[in-house]
Amino acid sequence: MFKTNSGIIAKIDGKKRPLNKGDFLNEKSTIYVSSPSEIMLIDSQGDAFNIEDVGTYTYKSIIQNKAIEDQKSLTSKYFKLIWDELLKRKSGKTIIGGVFRGDVLMKYPRDSTKTASSKLTLSWKTQDEASQYYVIIRPKNSEEVHKFATNGNTLTLYNDNPIFAEGNEFEWSVTTLEFPNLKNIPFYAFTLIERSEYEALKSSYKDLIKDLKVLGLSSTEIEESICETYGICKK
């Protein structure tokens, strides 16, 4: 499930419950739509399917509602990436360098993100037993390290912060350990870019953007999708 409205009911694994983004349907699943809606589903092949009208939709009828007849190859690759990401979330694991890691707290910026925002808000997952988090930022290929302590799950820094004075490529991590061994914790890389570079990178996805507009996504939703999937962001 890629996109759904609130109040949609589905029968999954023999039980009826609200349909949520990220749910996986099988041949025995059914979706019940009681009012006009905007529901989008994707499969492992990268195809997209739309449900808009009131009705009861079995798995067989869902796959007859293809969203785009002349879908671009880039769009198929995009939805395949989304499918893989949903599988990772379901397993509760994160992949770094081809290795599954289940203990990674960092959420944004994700690894290898390029961001054109004037301020950067780092965010991470929290743990029930933790009361303090330590955010570590360091310039790439440098031994200089900056550390922040907080009890929240976000940290906002502006681009004119002195820690960003050395180049535009950085790494960051979050840990519950005050003095961790930096060789034993995962780091995510991010790059600060100009808005003009962001627009140039975004333009390379013009076919995808066109298809996503056909699917009814707003400009903001499209930018968020490109950010989440390809790491090209302006937030």
C-alpha positions as CSV (number, residue, x, y, z in Angstrom):
1,M,0.0,0.0,0.0
2,F,1.5,3.3,-1.2
3,K,-1.2,5.8,-0.5
4,T,-4.6,5.6,1.2
5,N,-7.4,7.7,2.8
6,S,-8.5,7.3,6.4
7,G,-11.5,5.1,7.1
8,I,-10.7,2.6,4.4
9,I,-11.3,-1.0,5.6
10,A,-9.4,-4.1,4.3
11,K,-9.5,-7.8,5.0
12,I,-5.9,-8.9,5.4
13,D,-4.9,-12.4,6.7
14,G,-8.6,-13.1,7.3
15,K,-9.2,-10.1,9.6
16,K,-10.9,-6.8,8.8
17,R,-9.1,-3.6,10.0
18,P,-8.2,0.0,8.8
19,L,-6.0,0.0,5.7
20,N,-2.6,1.7,6.3
21,K,0.3,2.8,4.2
22,G,2.8,0.1,4.1
23,D,0.3,-2.8,4.4
24,F,1.0,-5.8,2.2
25,L,-2.0,-7.4,0.4
26,N,-2.2,-11.0,-1.0
27,E,-4.5,-12.9,-3.3
28,K,-7.0,-13.4,-0.4
29,S,-7.1,-9.7,0.6
30,T,-10.1,-7.4,0.0
31,I,-10.5,-3.6,0.2
32,Y,-13.9,-2.0,1.1
33,V,-14.4,1.5,-0.1
34,S,-17.5,3.3,1.2
35,S,-16.9,6.7,-0.3
36,P,-14.9,8.2,-3.2
37,S,-11.2,7.9,-2.3
38,E,-7.7,8.1,-3.5
39,I,-6.0,4.8,-3.0
40,M,-2.7,3.8,-4.7
41,L,-1.1,0.5,-4.5
42,I,2.2,-0.8,-6.0
43,D,3.6,-4.3,-6.6
44,S,7.1,-5.8,-6.6
45,Q,7.4,-5.1,-10.4
46,G,7.0,-1.4,-10.0
47,D,3.5,-1.1,-11.4
48,A,1.0,1.2,-9.7
49,F,-2.8,0.7,-9.3
50,N,-5.5,3.2,-8.4
51,I,-8.8,2.8,-6.5
52,E,-11.2,5.8,-6.5
53,D,-14.8,4.6,-6.7
54,V,-17.0,3.1,-4.0
55,G,-17.0,-0.7,-4.1
56,T,-15.5,-3.9,-2.9
57,Y,-12.2,-4.8,-4.5
58,T,-10.6,-8.2,-4.4
59,Y,-7.0,-8.8,-5.3
60,K,-8.0,-9.8,-8.8
61,S,-10.0,-6.6,-9.4
62,I,-7.3,-4.4,-7.9
63,I,-4.7,-5.4,-10.4
64,Q,-7.1,-4.5,-13.2
65,N,-7.0,-0.9,-12.2
66,K,-3.6,0.0,-13.5
67,A,-2.8,3.7,-12.7
68,I,-0.7,4.5,-15.8
69,E,-1.0,2.7,-19.1
70,D,2.3,4.1,-20.6
71,Q,4.4,4.1,-17.4
72,K,8.0,5.3,-17.8
73,S,10.8,2.9,-16.9
74,L,12.1,5.4,-14.3
75,T,8.7,5.4,-12.6
76,S,8.8,1.6,-12.4
77,K,12.3,1.7,-10.9
78,Y,11.0,4.3,-8.4
79,F,8.1,2.1,-7.3
80,K,10.4,-0.9,-7.0
81,L,12.6,1.2,-4.6
82,I,9.5,2.1,-2.6
83,W,8.5,-1.6,-2.5
84,D,12.0,-2.6,-1.2
85,E,11.9,0.2,1.4
86,L,8.5,-1.0,2.7
87,L,9.9,-4.5,3.0
88,K,12.8,-3.1,5.1
89,R,10.4,-1.2,7.3
90,K,8.3,-4.3,7.8
91,S,11.4,-6.3,8.9
92,G,12.5,-3.5,11.2
93,K,16.0,-3.4,9.7
94,T,18.1,-0.8,8.0
95,I,20.7,-1.5,5.2
96,I,24.0,0.3,5.4
97,G,26.7,-0.7,2.8
98,G,24.8,-3.8,2.0
99,V,24.7,-5.0,5.6
100,F,21.5,-5.2,7.7
101,R,21.6,-3.2,10.9
102,G,18.7,-3.1,13.3
103,D,20.1,-0.6,15.8
104,V,20.3,2.5,13.6
105,L,18.5,5.5,15.1
106,M,19.1,8.1,12.4
107,K,16.0,9.0,10.3
108,Y,16.9,12.3,8.5
109,P,19.0,13.1,6.7
110,R,19.3,9.6,5.4
111,D,22.6,8.2,4.2
112,S,24.0,10.0,1.1
113,T,21.4,12.8,1.2
114,K,22.0,16.1,-0.7
115,T,20.1,19.0,0.8
116,A,19.6,22.6,-0.3
117,S,17.9,23.9,2.8
118,S,19.2,26.9,4.7
119,K,18.7,25.0,7.9
120,L,19.1,21.3,8.6
121,T,16.8,19.4,11.0
122,L,18.3,16.1,12.1
123,S,15.8,13.6,13.3
124,W,16.1,10.1,14.9
125,K,14.1,7.3,16.4
126,T,13.8,7.2,20.2
127,Q,14.2,4.3,22.6
128,D,11.9,3.7,25.6
129,E,14.8,3.2,28.0
130,A,16.9,6.2,26.8
131,S,16.6,9.6,28.4
132,Q,19.5,11.3,26.6
133,Y,20.8,11.2,23.0
134,Y,24.1,12.3,21.7
135,V,24.3,13.7,18.2
136,I,27.7,13.5,16.5
137,I,28.6,15.5,13.4
138,R,32.0,15.5,11.7
139,P,33.3,16.9,8.4
140,K,34.0,14.0,6.0
141,N,37.7,12.9,6.0
142,S,38.4,15.0,9.1
143,E,39.2,14.1,12.7
144,E,37.2,17.1,14.0
145,V,34.1,16.0,15.9
146,H,31.1,18.0,17.2
147,K,28.8,16.5,19.8
148,F,25.4,17.7,21.0
149,A,23.4,16.2,24.0
150,T,19.6,16.4,23.9
151,N,16.6,14.6,25.4
152,G,14.5,15.1,22.2
153,N,14.4,13.5,18.8
154,T,15.4,16.5,16.6
155,L,18.2,19.0,16.3
156,T,18.1,22.0,14.0
157,L,21.2,23.7,12.7
158,Y,21.5,26.6,10.3
159,N,24.0,26.5,7.4
160,D,25.9,29.5,8.9
161,N,26.8,27.4,11.9
162,P,30.6,27.2,12.4
163,I,30.5,23.4,12.2
164,F,29.6,23.7,8.5
165,A,32.5,26.0,7.8
166,E,34.8,23.2,6.6
167,G,33.5,22.1,3.2
168,N,30.1,20.8,2.4
169,E,30.3,17.0,3.0
170,F,29.6,15.7,6.5
171,E,28.7,12.6,8.5
172,W,26.4,12.3,11.4
173,S,25.3,9.7,13.9
174,V,23.1,9.4,17.0
175,T,23.8,7.2,20.0
176,T,22.6,6.8,23.6
177,L,26.3,6.5,24.7
178,E,27.9,9.6,26.0
179,F,31.4,8.5,25.0
180,P,31.0,5.9,22.2
181,N,33.8,4.4,20.2
182,L,33.3,6.2,16.9
183,K,34.6,3.2,15.0
184,N,31.8,1.0,16.3
185,I,28.8,3.2,15.5
186,P,27.2,3.7,12.0
187,F,27.4,7.1,10.4
188,Y,25.2,8.6,7.6
189,A,26.8,11.0,5.1
190,F,25.1,14.2,3.8
191,T,26.1,17.0,1.5
192,L,25.0,20.7,1.6
193,I,24.3,21.9,-1.9
194,E,23.0,25.2,-3.5
195,R,19.4,25.5,-4.6
196,S,20.5,25.7,-8.3
197,E,22.2,22.3,-8.0
198,Y,19.1,20.9,-6.3
199,E,16.9,22.1,-9.3
200,A,19.4,20.6,-11.7
201,L,19.3,17.2,-9.9
202,K,15.6,17.3,-9.6
203,S,15.2,17.9,-13.4
204,S,16.8,14.5,-14.1
205,Y,13.6,13.0,-12.7
206,K,11.2,14.9,-15.1
207,D,9.6,11.7,-16.5
208,L,9.0,10.4,-12.9
209,I,7.6,13.8,-11.9
210,K,5.2,13.8,-14.9
211,D,3.9,10.3,-14.0
212,L,3.5,11.2,-10.3
213,K,1.5,14.3,-11.3
214,V,-0.8,12.0,-13.4
215,L,-1.2,9.9,-10.3
216,G,-2.5,13.0,-8.4
217,L,0.5,13.8,-6.2
218,S,1.0,17.4,-5.4
219,S,4.3,19.3,-6.0
220,T,5.1,19.0,-2.3
221,E,4.3,15.3,-2.2
222,I,6.5,14.8,-5.2
223,E,9.4,16.7,-3.7
224,E,9.1,14.7,-0.5
225,S,9.0,11.4,-2.5
226,I,12.2,12.3,-4.4
227,C,13.8,13.3,-1.1
228,E,12.8,10.1,0.7
229,T,13.7,7.8,-2.2
230,Y,16.7,9.4,-3.9
231,G,18.1,11.6,-1.1
232,I,17.7,14.9,-3.1
233,C,16.1,17.3,-0.7
234,K,15.5,21.0,-0.1
235,K,14.1,20.6,3.5
